Amino acid sequence: MAGMCKRFGPLLILAIGGLLLLFNSVIAQAASPAVHISARPTWLNTFKLSDKKLPARQVENGFFYQLFEEQIHVEKQADYKHVIREIVSEAGIQNGSEISISFDPSYERLDVHDVTVWRNGKPLSRLKATSFKVIADEKELSRFIYQGRFSAFCILDDIRKGDRIEYAFTITGRNPIFGSNYTDDLYFQGSQAYAQLYKALLVSPGRKLNFKAFNKAPVAPLSDKNGLKCYEWNLNPVMAPPYADNQPGWFDNYNHIQISDYSNWQEVVDWAQKVNPIATGLKGELAARVARLKAVAGGDKEKYFRSAVQMVQDEVRYMGIELGEYSHRANTPEKVYSQRYGDCKDKALLLASVLMANGIEAHMVLINTSARDKVSDFIPSPTVFDHAVCVAMMSGNPVYIDATIAYQRGSGINLYFPNYGKGLVIKPGNSALTAIAPSKTGKMVITENYKVIDGEKGQTELEVISTYTLNEADRIRDKLASNSVAETEKSYLDYYAKSYPKVESAADSITIKDDIKTNQLTTIEHYKVPDFFKPDKEPGRYSASLYASYINDQLPNIGNRAKLPVSIAYPYNVQSVINVVMTSGWNIEHSNTSIEREAYSFTADVGTTGDTLTLDYKFNTLKDFIPANKLDEARTDAKQISDNELGYNFSYAPDVTKVPVRVNYWLLLFLLAFSAGLALLGIKLYRNHTHEVLFERGANFMQIGGWLVLVAIGLALTPFAVSYTMLSGGYLEASHWNMHLPGTPDAVYKAILVFEAAGNIFMIAYAIFCLVLLLNKRDILPKYIMGFYAYGAIFSVADHVFATAANITITDSESSHMARTIIFSGIWIAYFKRSQRVEQTFIVPYPHSNYSYEVAESATEPTTIV
């Protein structure tokens, strides 16, 4: 297996050639890789081969596995594999005609027993040692880890559609670092389906193995074979489980069984202490350096701690040569410091030894960077870990340090430590995993300040202030140290050139301020953006587009058919602030959007202050994955945020007098036709016959007075007030009709605009109709005017509901106006239902010729009737 090494932070792929030269000398000292030809082992189990084929719909890459056989003899340290592939198409010739076997010659021997091509039922032997080319298999070299593994590679010639390729081999030998102990993971599913899968595990009756099944892995029947315990699995067929590239590291939905003969974590700790004991009595160059650190720190243990951590992190570069037992055994601290390089366990042991040299209790800690806190789901085994860190006891409290993180700054013992969840502390007597409290995480704040110098010419100055704290400062500090200033300037300029092709760097375009005590790093960039504004389709008007790309880059990417948990960057806390300064000021309403989920949160705040438009976006991840049952929700959120929230468009007219007002004639024609229809309807309603009663002289009749005067004034003013609102709001202007509001689909926006325009015209017509009824004291006024007030309240509420549903901002003044409308409508409706004056005033039917009346004498006297 791969060693316990994991590098975090940017990796510098700058010296691969030099590394290869170094590794050549290492290879010369290691065992020479070779392929041996031999007969199959005699200890193998026999079983019946299945002749069932996979359904055609399960075949991938043009071939399928008719058989995948694996038999493991624990006591002989031998692993036998037997594979039969069947080529079903020309694609299979391309994808399935090669054999690759990986092994480590420092402790493993490769014996190939069979390479046969079956054609038309006849075997064609291809078994020759010279057919195999042995090449270095350094998949981790880009991460500065050399493991000494090789691949025996055989390219079969003359492979045709319908051929069956059969090969078998045994790898003998195990990593001596584990002594006689045995640990393994047996998988019963692969990335492709198997027509038949057979596995067998042979072990001495005296060896106690512990098993743990995952994902309902099949239980093996136990039998006795030649004095050995035999576990067998014969499965037919085996389908591949769903898979996605962006699954969390801890997620594994393959059927498998973990096997270990370690009974508890205490045994793993005992093994690790023997393999990597803390060094005492340091010698040579390292001892001299420790003496200097002590002298500088005096008696200040925190100062010594900080100096020791910085020395190991920054002065000892990350690189691992993990040949054989050095996959898990660290080099001596003196050697690591002398050569100034080492992998995770080398650096962790070096740091622990340096801290112990000054009386600071320190220990190595084993970590699983993928499983994290879910490492507790595994049974005890040293092979479940892939990383090593250090823990130091400072003032009685544990402080965890990842020595592979470079350029960590700050003061005292405040160090960011990744959220690894749990680890195994290698100290005497420890028998359990330790929960590691999460560190306080940093933040990234990107502030883009656009200052418009000449809007008509599009000239704008851009200042970008990026502030990073804690782990984000560590990350950027490492990145800046890895690149030249010129490279950094170019990459930053290229980033903005995607949005503004003509962007130019200003003098001293990048300034870096690094406060190492507070661990806050700030970069300041300056640019000239001559193409910030672009001519709009409206003559004399210009438009600009803004977008928070920093946040968009971290939104979860979820495929439409995804059904498994999706990994997201964690921890990630970014704020993107965009300020646009224009001397002409702004006429934009404040808006706010907020999304709170279990795995992430997002807020968007848009507003203005004086001459500055501010777009403030925040995105924060709260865990490292999105559960499968929340994928639809997250996919919708990501699309909503990316398409509607992060972008902002606005238009600008340097000289308003030069911008001609274009009328939206289609809407104007619609409103004129609508008005004509309402006029005809009003005439028809007015002329409907009502009471056919002839009033006698002297009957009770009240003139318009009291509160009715206010009603008359209100009805008379309503058409003017509503008309002014429509004109000032630009309802009939083409530019208003073509406006785009962030977060609101254009069709929805236009539908609401038509609704508001038609509703206002109806309000004008309704007010005029009621005013005519009132002045003529018509008997039908009360019911229609109550409808008028009810309509005003309903229209106001409906407008607010539709606007809110369409993500159109509702201002506080608009909300207050709606509340007042509802209250006033209720008051006037109650008045017209209960007032005696209303009852005695509006009694005139239609037509006028069917009545006469005389004002009551009492009506000329003072009255309190309202």
Helices and strands as residue ranges (DSSP letters): H 16-29, E 35-37, G 56-58, E 63-73, E 78-87, H 90-95, E 98-103, E 109-119, E 122-125, G 129-131, E 132-136, G 141-143, E 145-146, E 150-155, E 164-172, G 176-178, E 183-187, E 197-203, E 210-214, E 222-225, E 228-235, E 256-260, H 265-275, H 284-297, H 301-310, I 311-315, E 317-318, E 320-321, G 324-327, H 333-339, E 341-342, H 344-356, E 362-367, G 372-377, G 382-384, E 387-394, E 397-401, E 422-425, E 434-435, E 444-454, E 459-469, H 470-482, H 485-497, E 504-515, E 520-529, E 534-535, E 542-547, H 549-552, E 566-567, E 573-581, E 591-596, E 600-609, E 612-621, E 625-626, G 628-630, H 631-640, I 641-645, E 647-652, G 656-658, H 665-686, H 708-728, H 734-737, H 746-775, H 781-805, H 812-834, H 836-841, G 848-850, G 857-860
